[in-house]
């Protein structure tokens, strides 16, 4: 079963996970990237857009890891 965000709180939690991962090094684990990309793809498009907005604000170094689906 795919990982899906149900609300903005879940997206915020995902952004914090990405931020914490980046604090440990410049790269994200392949598992985390796959999981976040699946959530972007499978969740409400508005939540995917919100994820990108929050990543750009709080973890701009992570933007390159994620596929933008519109």
Secondary structure, DSSP 8 states (H G I E B T S, - for coil): ------SHHHHHHHHHHHHHHHHH-SS--HHHHHHHHHHHHHS-HHHHHHHHHHHHHH-GGGGGGS----
